[in-house]
């Protein structure tokens, strides 16, 4: 993420005030602030064969670090999910809130009350890495950015990103927002496998909006043969991050670098790693002993919102709760699906709003697309694990049992 203009909210101390400090106090002051200026994020990296999941290189691949704007890969994954199930179209207009408009750089300069289409929002995230656009997406899809972050984290778990937690949609600094090189490689593979029809957006070199041109921050799109995506990231606490994907012949590699000192060094490291990966896959170089023995990275399980198999056409479903916030309902439905995979794996997660008599909205957490017997069996399995569940006929919404 290009947040070079972003500044931490530490108090400014004028030279005049420093001059008034006693020598001992002045020394103590600089001892306190010096480590902050010299802290460097830990380095980690991984290179995998995108098709087979074979790990070709790994250094500190499971060390947690701040993802910075690599976060927007998941934000875009959630957008593609919404497009897949018909919740949005590329022409859908997203309304900008005052909170979204206030997000710090990098930003597109959106104003409160205006709208931006989903297509332009995608392009703004891919190229400009616009934080105001990321928050706009979050608030329109998840009602609030906090709810959306819960949805992102729930999706991360479904993609086997076990060491990743999201707290916002942009990657702006948050102590709780962490990921790893391995998890980001998993996310990159999922984007390519689940959303091939949208993946081409990551290769966009420039984007024009409101009379201005924005160039993609991923310079490898023009300097490395075969690179067609996907995302850069930067905050001071993380260093310079990059996820890149390159295809040569029938081989596609995904590389991840966390903690570069600057963008040029990060790009040099990625170039070397991809070169090394292609040399291994082409047989020009032997992998290290550790990598030769490493188990391949498993493909992420299919996500329920994009599953369109005959098994998901049942007229029944289950409801596992009703919540005040969309994100809570979404997470609850995903959790229930994981708890009763045998019965709910082929279903589709749905969050169904209900307007109450008092004018408030409740969000019902459901899994649709089941057969009647499957719905009943799923509720029995969930109730054994102390989870509320009720069966219902989708469409007519006839309840088959009551919540406990």
VOPAGU-2260 file (C-alpha; in pm, 1 decimal, decimal comma):
REM VOPAGU-2260
SITE   aa  ch    i         X         Y         Z
SITE  UNK   A    0       0,0       0,0       0,0
SITE  UNK   A    1     134,8     338,7     -92,2
SITE  UNK   A    2      85,7     516,1     237,1
SITE  UNK   A    3     415,5     702,0     216,5
SITE  UNK   A    4     223,8    1015,2     314,8
SITE  UNK   A    5      71,1     846,1     616,7
SITE  UNK   A    6     216,1     962,4     946,4
SITE  UNK   A    7     184,3     811,5    1292,3
SITE  UNK   A    8       0,1    1028,6    1540,2
SITE  UNK   A    9     291,2    1117,4    1766,9
SITE  UNK   A   10     315,0    1466,8    1907,9
SITE  UNK   A   11     548,4    1710,6    1735,6
SITE  UNK   A   12     818,0    1861,4    1956,7
SITE  UNK   A   13     963,0    2191,1    1838,7
SITE  UNK   A   14    1334,2    2264,8    1839,6
SITE  UNK   A   15    1268,1    2548,4    2078,2
SITE  UNK   A   16    1109,6    2318,8    2334,1
SITE  UNK   A   17    1394,1    2068,0    2297,5
SITE  UNK   A   18    1645,4    2336,4    2363,9
SITE  UNK   A   19    1478,8    2404,6    2699,7
SITE  UNK   A   20    1522,5    2048,1    2816,9
SITE  UNK   A   21    1799,7    1962,4    3061,0
SITE  UNK   A   22    2083,6    1752,0    2908,3
SITE  UNK   A   23    1972,5    1438,6    3094,8
SITE  UNK   A   24    1611,8    1484,5    2990,1
SITE  UNK   A   25    1718,4    1553,8    2633,4
SITE  UNK   A   26    1922,5    1232,6    2626,0
SITE  UNK   A   27    1629,4    1036,2    2767,8
SITE  UNK   A   28    1400,8    1184,9    2502,7
SITE  UNK   A   29    1620,2    1069,4    2213,3
SITE  UNK   A   30    1677,4     728,9    2371,7
SITE  UNK   A   31    1299,2     686,4    2377,0
SITE  UNK   A   32    1229,6     793,3    2019,9
SITE  UNK   A   33    1535,0     649,7    1844,1
SITE  UNK   A   34    1418,1     286,3    1843,2
SITE  UNK   A   35    1090,3     389,7    1684,4
SITE  UNK   A   36    1273,3     536,2    1387,2
SITE  UNK   A   37    1504,2     241,5    1336,4
SITE  UNK   A   38    1264,2     -50,6    1378,2
SITE  UNK   A   39    1250,3    -267,5    1066,2
SITE  UNK   A   40     983,2    -525,5     997,5
SITE  UNK   A   41    1090,2    -887,5     992,8
SITE  UNK   A   42    1158,6   -1038,6     652,4
SITE  UNK   A   43     961,9   -1335,5     524,9
SITE  UNK   A   44     896,6   -1482,8     181,3
SITE  UNK   A   45     758,2   -1779,9      -6,2
SITE  UNK   A   46     738,3   -1900,6    -366,5
SITE  UNK   A   47     490,5   -2167,4    -473,5
SITE  UNK   A   48     383,0   -2336,1    -793,7
SITE  UNK   A   49      31,4   -2196,2    -831,7
SITE  UNK   A   50    -110,5   -2508,0    -996,4
SITE  UNK   A   51      37,1   -2785,2    -782,7
SITE  UNK   A   52      92,8   -2594,8    -459,4
SITE  UNK   A   53     454,1   -2713,4    -452,9
SITE  UNK   A   54     665,1   -2492,3    -226,9
SITE  UNK   A   55     984,9   -2386,7    -402,8
SITE  UNK   A   56    1120,6   -2144,9    -143,4
SITE  UNK   A   57    1025,9   -2037,6     207,0
SITE  UNK   A   58    1185,2   -1809,5     466,5
SITE  UNK   A   59     992,7   -1733,7     785,7
SITE  UNK   A   60     678,1   -1815,2     586,9
SITE  UNK   A   61     462,3   -1852,8     897,6
SITE  UNK   A   62     588,6   -1545,9    1083,7
SITE  UNK   A   63     303,0   -1302,7    1144,6
SITE  UNK   A   64     345,5    -949,4    1017,8
SITE  UNK   A   65     133,0    -653,2     915,9
SITE  UNK   A   66      -6,4    -715,1     564,9
SITE  UNK   A   67     -52,5    -343,9     486,7
SITE  UNK   A   68    -234,2    -307,2     152,7
SITE  UNK   A   69    -205,1    -676,8      76,9
SITE  UNK   A   70    -523,0    -664,5     286,9
SITE  UNK   A   71    -700,2    -530,5     -20,7
SITE  UNK   A   72    -657,1    -869,2    -186,7
SITE  UNK   A   73    -915,6   -1003,8      57,0
SITE  UNK   A   74   -1129,5    -692,4      17,0
SITE  UNK   A   75   -1136,3    -763,4    -356,1
SITE  UNK   A   76   -1202,5   -1132,9    -294,2
SITE  UNK   A   77   -1516,4   -1032,1    -103,7
SITE  UNK   A   78   -1618,8    -802,3    -389,7
SITE  UNK   A   79   -1578,2   -1085,8    -639,5
SITE  UNK   A   80   -1788,6   -1309,4    -414,6
SITE  UNK   A   81   -2065,7   -1047,0    -416,1
SITE  UNK   A   82   -2046,9   -1028,0    -794,9
SITE  UNK   A   83   -2058,0   -1405,9    -827,8
SITE  UNK   A   84   -2379,7   -1444,7    -629,2
SITE  UNK   A   85   -2549,4   -1147,0    -791,4
SITE  UNK   A   86   -2553,1    -921,7    -485,5
SITE  UNK   A   87   -2366,8    -660,9    -688,4
SITE  UNK   A   88   -2294,2    -595,0   -1054,8
SITE  UNK   A   89   -1999,2    -402,1   -1195,5
SITE  UNK   A   90   -2238,5    -109,4   -1246,2
SITE  UNK   A   91   -2366,2    -107,6    -886,4
SITE  UNK   A   92   -2309,7     233,4    -728,3
SITE  UNK   A   93   -2150,2     242,5    -384,8
SITE  UNK   A   94   -2226,5     541,3    -162,4
SITE  UNK   A   95   -1938,9     720,8       8,5
SITE  UNK   A   96   -1973,3     803,6     378,3
SITE  UNK   A   97   -1801,5    1085,7     563,5
SITE  UNK   A   98   -1586,1     826,8     741,7
SITE  UNK   A   99   -1473,7     674,2     412,7
SITE  UNK   A  100   -1396,2    1018,0     269,0
SITE  UNK   A  101   -1171,8    1095,0     569,7
SITE  UNK   A  102    -941,0     794,2     524,8
SITE  UNK   A  103    -572,2     892,2     494,4
SITE  UNK   A  104    -354,5     851,8     187,0
SITE  UNK   A  105    -323,9     672,0     -36,9
SITE  UNK   A  106    -670,3     781,9    -149,5
SITE  UNK   A  107    -880,3     862,5    -454,7
SITE  UNK   A  108   -1025,6    1178,8    -304,3
SITE  UNK   A  109   -1387,1    1066,3    -275,5
SITE  UNK   A  110   -1635,7    1308,0    -117,0
SITE  UNK   A  111   -1915,4    1232,7     126,4
SITE  UNK   A  112   -2241,5    1157,3     -50,7
SITE  UNK   A  113   -2097,2    1078,3    -391,9
SITE  UNK   A  114   -2099,8     731,7    -546,1
SITE  UNK   A  115   -1849,3     510,0    -722,4
SITE  UNK   A  116   -1927,1     205,5    -935,1
SITE  UNK   A  117   -1806,0    -137,2    -829,1
SITE  UNK   A  118   -1589,6    -158,4   -1142,3
SITE  UNK   A  119   -1415,4     170,5   -1067,4
SITE  UNK   A  120   -1377,0      66,1    -704,1
SITE  UNK   A  121   -1199,4    -252,3    -813,4
SITE  UNK   A  122    -965,9     -59,8   -1042,2
SITE  UNK   A  123    -894,8     200,8    -773,4
SITE  UNK   A  124    -789,0     -67,9    -527,2
SITE  UNK   A  125    -574,3    -252,8    -781,4
SITE  UNK   A  126    -387,5      52,9    -906,8
SITE  UNK   A  127    -405,0     342,6    -662,1
SITE  UNK   A  128    -460,0     121,1    -354,8
SITE  UNK   A  129    -710,9     381,4    -240,4
SITE  UNK   A  130    -803,0     360,2     126,9
SITE  UNK   A  131   -1117,7     570,9      91,7
SITE  UNK   A  132   -1242,6     325,2    -170,4
SITE  UNK   A  133   -1160,2      24,6      50,8
SITE  UNK   A  134   -1368,8     168,4     334,7
SITE  UNK   A  135   -1651,9     250,0      92,4
SITE  UNK   A  136   -1659,5    -113,2     -20,9
SITE  UNK   A  137   -1656,2    -232,7     339,8
SITE  UNK   A  138   -1943,4     -10,6     449,8
SITE  UNK   A  139   -2159,9     -96,1     149,6
SITE  UNK   A  140   -2103,6    -471,0     167,1
SITE  UNK   A  141   -2073,1    -518,6     542,8
SITE  UNK   A  142   -2275,8    -222,9     674,8
SITE  UNK   A  143   -1974,0    -112,6     878,4
SITE  UNK   A  144   -1600,9    -161,7     830,9
SITE  UNK   A  145   -1582,3    -358,8    1155,0
SITE  UNK   A  146   -1853,1    -597,5    1033,7
SITE  UNK   A  147   -1676,7    -630,0     700,8
SITE  UNK   A  148   -1348,5    -713,6     874,6
SITE  UNK   A  149   -1527,3    -993,7    1058,7
SITE  UNK   A  150   -1650,6   -1122,0     723,6
SITE  UNK   A  151   -1297,0   -1104,0     584,9
SITE  UNK   A  152   -1157,3   -1299,3     878,1
SITE  UNK   A  153   -1430,6   -1561,6     847,0
SITE  UNK   A  154   -1345,1   -1600,6     479,0
SITE  UNK   A  155    -976,3   -1627,0     565,3
SITE  UNK   A  156   -1054,2   -1923,8     788,3
SITE  UNK   A  157   -1250,3   -2090,7     509,9
SITE  UNK   A  158    -947,3   -2048,2     283,3
SITE  UNK   A  159    -719,8   -2210,4     545,6
SITE  UNK   A  160    -551,5   -1878,2     623,4
SITE  UNK   A  161    -514,4   -1984,6     983,8
SITE  UNK   A  162    -272,7   -1712,3    1099,2
SITE  UNK   A  163    -452,9   -1415,6     945,8
SITE  UNK   A  164    -683,5   -1168,2    1119,2
SITE  UNK   A  165    -835,5    -859,3     960,4
SITE  UNK   A  166    -945,1    -544,0    1139,7
SITE  UNK   A  167   -1011,5    -314,8     842,5
SITE  UNK   A  168   -1049,6    -328,8     464,6
SITE  UNK   A  169    -751,2    -114,8     369,1
SITE  UNK   A  170    -448,9    -237,4     564,4
SITE  UNK   A  171    -399,0      86,7     753,5
SITE  UNK   A  172    -213,3      28,0    1082,8
SITE  UNK   A  173    -392,4    -184,4    1340,8
SITE  UNK   A  174    -217,0    -402,5    1599,0
SITE  UNK   A  175    -465,4    -684,0    1549,6
SITE  UNK   A  176    -437,0    -700,7    1171,5
SITE  UNK   A  177    -178,3    -968,3    1095,1
SITE  UNK   A  178     -96,7   -1225,0     828,5
SITE  UNK   A  179     188,4   -1439,0     693,4
SITE  UNK   A  180     362,1   -1500,3     363,3
SITE  UNK   A  181     211,6   -1848,3     343,7
SITE  UNK   A  182    -141,8   -1721,4     407,3
SITE  UNK   A  183    -107,5   -1451,3     142,8
SITE  UNK   A  184       9,6   -1712,6    -107,0
SITE  UNK   A  185    -303,9   -1912,3     -21,2
SITE  UNK   A  186    -517,2   -1605,0     -85,2
SITE  UNK   A  187    -347,4   -1538,1    -419,0
SITE  UNK   A  188    -414,2   -1897,6    -528,8
SITE  UNK   A  189    -776,7   -1867,9    -420,6
SITE  UNK   A  190    -821,4   -1549,0    -621,4
SITE  UNK   A  191    -687,6   -1723,5    -930,1
SITE  UNK   A  192    -882,1   -2046,3    -881,2
SITE  UNK   A  193   -1216,7   -1910,2    -761,3
SITE  UNK   A  194   -1235,7   -1584,3    -949,9
SITE  UNK   A  195   -1058,8   -1631,5   -1280,4
SITE  UNK   A  196   -1306,4   -1407,3   -1463,0
SITE  UNK   A  197   -1207,0   -1115,2   -1240,0
SITE  UNK   A  198    -838,1   -1188,6   -1190,0
SITE  UNK   A  199    -742,7    -991,9   -1503,0
SITE  UNK   A  200    -808,2    -668,6   -1313,4
SITE  UNK   A  201    -484,4    -722,8   -1120,0
SITE  UNK   A  202    -284,1    -671,3   -1439,8
SITE  UNK   A  203    -429,6    -322,9   -1497,1
SITE  UNK   A  204    -134,4     -90,0   -1550,5
SITE  UNK   A  205    -321,7     239,9   -1528,2
SITE  UNK   A  206    -663,1     368,7   -1433,3
SITE  UNK   A  207    -834,2     695,0   -1524,8
SITE  UNK   A  208   -1087,9     846,7   -1288,6
SITE  UNK   A  209   -1233,7    1196,8   -1260,4
SITE  UNK   A  210    -989,0    1328,7   -1519,7
SITE  UNK   A  211    -677,0    1189,0   -1353,5
SITE  UNK   A  212    -456,3     894,0   -1442,7
SITE  UNK   A  213    -331,6     653,2   -1177,8
SITE  UNK   A  214     -48,2     408,9   -1241,6
SITE  UNK   A  215     -30,2      67,2   -1080,2
SITE  UNK   A  216     220,8      57,1    -793,0
SITE  UNK   A  217     332,3    -292,1    -896,9
SITE  UNK   A  218     628,8    -206,0   -1119,5
SITE  UNK   A  219     698,6    -573,2   -1194,9
SITE  UNK   A  220     402,6    -563,1   -1435,2
SITE  UNK   A  221     633,9    -383,1   -1676,3
SITE  UNK   A  222     978,0    -506,3   -1568,3
SITE  UNK   A  223     939,0    -883,3   -1523,1
SITE  UNK   A  224     833,8   -1116,3   -1802,0
SITE  UNK   A  225     507,1   -1293,5   -1730,8
SITE  UNK   A  226     394,8   -1096,6   -1424,9
SITE  UNK   A  227      20,7   -1028,8   -1436,0
SITE  UNK   A  228     -47,8    -917,4   -1076,4
SITE  UNK   A  229    -117,4    -885,1    -801,6
SITE  UNK   A  230     -65,8    -635,1    -509,1
SITE  UNK   A  231     184,8    -414,8    -329,4
SITE  UNK   A  232     168,5    -298,2      31,4
SITE  UNK   A  233     345,8     -58,1     262,2
SITE  UNK   A  234     313,5      86,0     609,6
SITE  UNK   A  235     604,6     191,4     826,1
SITE  UNK   A  236     556,5     -92,9    1075,9
SITE  UNK   A  237     546,3    -357,6     800,9
SITE  UNK   A  238     802,7    -243,3     550,2
SITE  UNK   A  239     745,8    -299,8     179,5
SITE  UNK   A  240     533,7    -602,2      92,8
SITE  UNK   A  241     447,5    -761,9    -238,8
SITE  UNK   A  242     250,2   -1053,6    -375,2
SITE  UNK   A  243     336,7   -1124,3    -738,0
SITE  UNK   A  244     222,7   -1385,5    -985,4
SITE  UNK   A  245     399,7   -1472,1   -1309,8
SITE  UNK   A  246     331,7   -1723,8   -1585,9
SITE  UNK   A  247     588,5   -1863,4   -1826,0
SITE  UNK   A  248     472,9   -2138,3   -2057,4
SITE  UNK   A  249     254,9   -2375,1   -1858,5
SITE  UNK   A  250     404,4   -2276,0   -1523,8
SITE  UNK   A  251     257,9   -2011,9   -1296,4
SITE  UNK   A  252     438,1   -1903,8    -979,0
SITE  UNK   A  253     318,8   -1699,6    -684,5
SITE  UNK   A  254     575,2   -1510,8    -478,9
SITE  UNK   A  255     527,4   -1324,5    -152,3
SITE  UNK   A  256     771,9   -1085,3      15,4
SITE  UNK   A  257     715,9    -917,7     354,0
SITE  UNK   A  258     942,6    -655,7     508,5
SITE  UNK   A  259    1144,1    -505,0     223,5
SITE  UNK   A  260    1349,9    -197,0     313,5
SITE  UNK   A  261    1216,2      -1,7      16,5
SITE  UNK   A  262    1019,2     -69,1    -299,3
SITE  UNK   A  263    1326,6    -117,0    -518,8
SITE  UNK   A  264    1484,1    -370,3    -283,8
SITE  UNK   A  265    1150,6    -551,9    -250,3
SITE  UNK   A  266    1124,1    -576,0    -628,7
SITE  UNK   A  267    1482,1    -701,3    -659,3
SITE  UNK   A  268    1413,7    -971,4    -401,8
SITE  UNK   A  269    1096,3   -1078,7    -579,4
SITE  UNK   A  270    1278,4   -1091,7    -912,8
SITE  UNK   A  271    1544,8   -1320,7    -766,0
SITE  UNK   A  272    1286,1   -1543,0    -600,7
SITE  UNK   A  273    1080,2   -1582,5    -916,8
SITE  UNK   A  274    1394,3   -1650,8   -1119,1
SITE  UNK   A  275    1490,3   -1917,0    -867,2
SITE  UNK   A  276    1142,5   -2066,8    -880,2
SITE  UNK   A  277    1134,8   -2090,7   -1258,3
SITE  UNK   A  278    1484,9   -2240,3   -1259,9
SITE  UNK   A  279    1362,0   -2514,6   -1024,4
SITE  UNK   A  280    1044,4   -2588,3   -1219,2
SITE  UNK   A  281    1240,2   -2592,7   -1547,4
SITE  UNK   A  282    1492,8   -2838,8   -1404,7
SITE  UNK   A  283    1781,5   -2595,0   -1427,3
SITE  UNK   A  284    1822,5   -2584,5   -1051,5
SITE  UNK   A  285    1763,2   -2833,5    -771,9
SITE  UNK   A  286    1545,7   -2729,1    -478,8
SITE  UNK   A  287    1697,2   -2721,3    -131,5
SITE  UNK   A  288    1664,4   -3038,6      75,2
SITE  UNK   A  289    1408,2   -2873,2     300,3
SITE  UNK   A  290    1193,9   -2762,3       7,5
SITE  UNK   A  291    1224,1   -3099,2    -161,8
SITE  UNK   A  292    1070,9   -3259,9     148,3
SITE  UNK   A  293     810,8   -2987,6     208,8
SITE  UNK   A  294     448,6   -3087,0     163,8
SITE  UNK   A  295     272,8   -2898,2    -114,7
SITE  UNK   A  296      37,0   -2618,1     -20,9
SITE  UNK   A  297    -316,0   -2756,1     -34,7
SITE  UNK   A  298    -572,6   -2577,1    -243,1
SITE  UNK   A  299    -821,6   -2383,8     -33,2
SITE  UNK   A  300   -1158,7   -2552,3      13,4
SITE  UNK   A  301   -1439,7   -2423,3    -200,3
SITE  UNK   A  302   -1621,2   -2128,1     -49,6
SITE  UNK   A  303   -1990,8   -2170,2      -6,0
SITE  UNK   A  304   -2095,1   -1844,3    -165,3
SITE  UNK   A  305   -1963,6   -1944,4    -505,9
SITE  UNK   A  306   -2063,4   -2308,6    -501,5
SITE  UNK   A  307   -2311,9   -2380,1    -782,0
SITE  UNK   A  308   -2349,2   -2757,1    -784,8
SITE  UNK   A  309   -2673,5   -2957,0    -824,9
SITE  UNK   A  310   -2653,8   -3042,1    -452,6
SITE  UNK   A  311   -2708,4   -2676,6    -362,6
SITE  UNK   A  312   -3049,1   -2650,6    -535,5
SITE  UNK   A  313   -3253,7   -2789,9    -246,2
SITE  UNK   A  314   -3557,0   -2594,1    -130,0
SITE  UNK   A  315   -3468,9   -2612,8     238,2
SITE  UNK   A  316   -3224,2   -2434,9     463,7
SITE  UNK   A  317   -3131,2   -2376,5     826,6
SITE  UNK   A  318   -3115,5   -2062,5    1035,6
SITE  UNK   A  319   -2852,8   -2044,8    1307,9
SITE  UNK   A  320   -2918,0   -1706,7    1463,1
SITE  UNK   A  321   -3033,0   -1348,5    1420,3
SITE  UNK   A  322   -2797,7   -1058,3    1487,9
SITE  UNK   A  323   -2787,0    -683,0    1505,3
SITE  UNK   A  324   -2499,3    -663,4    1258,1
SITE  UNK   A  325   -2446,8    -814,0     915,2
SITE  UNK   A  326   -2089,1    -923,5     987,1
SITE  UNK   A  327   -2194,1   -1113,6    1298,0
SITE  UNK   A  328   -2458,2   -1304,7    1103,1
SITE  UNK   A  329   -2217,6   -1383,8     821,7
SITE  UNK   A  330   -1954,4   -1516,5    1061,9
SITE  UNK   A  331   -2212,5   -1719,3    1254,6
SITE  UNK   A  332   -2335,5   -1890,9     937,4
SITE  UNK   A  333   -1980,0   -1971,0     828,3
SITE  UNK   A  334   -1895,1   -2108,2    1172,5
SITE  UNK   A  335   -2204,5   -2328,7    1171,4
SITE  UNK   A  336   -2114,7   -2456,7     825,7
SITE  UNK   A  337   -1774,0   -2557,6     956,3
SITE  UNK   A  338   -1925,3   -2727,9    1261,3
SITE  UNK   A  339   -2159,8   -2941,9    1050,7
SITE  UNK   A  340   -1960,3   -2984,1     731,8
SITE  UNK   A  341   -2109,2   -3326,2     661,5
SITE  UNK   A  342   -2451,8   -3170,7     609,7
SITE  UNK   A  343   -2387,1   -2805,7     526,8
SITE  UNK   A  344   -2076,5   -2811,4     305,1
SITE  UNK   A  345   -2284,8   -2798,2     -14,2
SITE  UNK   A  346   -2509,9   -2520,4     109,9
SITE  UNK   A  347   -2486,5   -2147,8      43,9
SITE  UNK   A  348   -2435,8   -1892,8     320,1
SITE  UNK   A  349   -2706,4   -1627,5     319,5
SITE  UNK   A  350   -2762,1   -1324,4     541,1
SITE  UNK   A  351   -3128,6   -1228,7     526,3
SITE  UNK   A  352   -3234,2    -890,4     674,2
SITE  UNK   A  353   -3558,6    -854,5     868,4
SITE  UNK   A  354   -3714,8    -520,1     950,4
SITE  UNK   A  355   -3870,3    -522,5    1298,4
SITE  UNK   A  356   -4179,5    -332,7    1408,6
SITE  UNK   A  357   -3959,8     -88,9    1596,5
SITE  UNK   A  358   -3779,5       4,7    1276,7
SITE  UNK   A  359   -3461,4    -186,2    1351,5
SITE  UNK   A  360   -3300,3    -444,0    1124,8
SITE  UNK   A  361   -3203,5    -794,6    1229,9
SITE  UNK   A  362   -2972,4   -1006,0    1016,3
SITE  UNK   A  363   -3060,9   -1374,7    1001,5
SITE  UNK   A  364   -2771,3   -1616,1     955,5
SITE  UNK   A  365   -2869,9   -1897,0     721,1
SITE  UNK   A  366   -2740,1   -2174,8     500,3
SITE  UNK   A  367   -2967,4   -2233,5     199,9
SITE  UNK   A  368   -2977,8   -2493,3     -77,2
SITE  UNK   A  369   -3037,6   -2805,9     131,3
SITE  UNK   A  370   -3271,5   -3099,8     113,4
SITE  UNK   A  371   -3531,0   -3141,6     387,5
SITE  UNK   A  372   -3360,3   -3442,3     548,2
SITE  UNK   A  373   -3023,2   -3270,0     531,7
SITE  UNK   A  374   -3160,6   -2960,6     702,7
SITE  UNK   A  375   -3305,0   -3165,4     987,9
SITE  UNK   A  376   -2984,5   -3368,4    1023,9
SITE  UNK   A  377   -2775,5   -3050,7    1025,1
SITE  UNK   A  378   -2979,3   -2898,6    1306,9
SITE  UNK   A  379   -2947,6   -3214,3    1512,2
SITE  UNK   A  380   -2570,3   -3208,8    1464,5
SITE  UNK   A  381   -2548,4   -2840,8    1560,6
SITE  UNK   A  382   -2773,8   -2878,6    1862,5
SITE  UNK   A  383   -2543,4   -3150,7    1995,5
SITE  UNK   A  384   -2271,7   -2884,3    1990,7
SITE  UNK   A  385   -2495,3   -2634,0    2172,9
SITE  UNK   A  386   -2566,2   -2429,5    1862,7
SITE  UNK   A  387   -2911,7   -2286,5    1795,8
SITE  UNK   A  388   -3064,8   -2409,3    1472,0
SITE  UNK   A  389   -3400,3   -2419,8    1301,0
SITE  UNK   A  390   -3502,6   -2577,5     972,4
SITE  UNK   A  391   -3697,8   -2377,1     717,7
SITE  UNK   A  392   -3836,6   -2407,9     370,4
SITE  UNK   A  393   -3658,9   -2149,8     155,6
SITE  UNK   A  394   -3894,6   -1915,7     -26,4
SITE  UNK   A  395   -4208,9   -1963,9     177,0
SITE  UNK   A  396   -4000,6   -1949,0     497,5
SITE  UNK   A  397   -4208,9   -2204,1     680,3
SITE  UNK   A  398   -4034,8   -2285,3    1005,8
SITE  UNK   A  399   -4002,4   -2653,2    1084,7
SITE  UNK   A  400   -3886,1   -2609,1    1444,1
SITE  UNK   A  401   -3830,9   -2338,2    1697,6
SITE  UNK   A  402   -3510,8   -2187,7    1826,6
SITE  UNK   A  403   -3420,9   -2324,8    2167,5
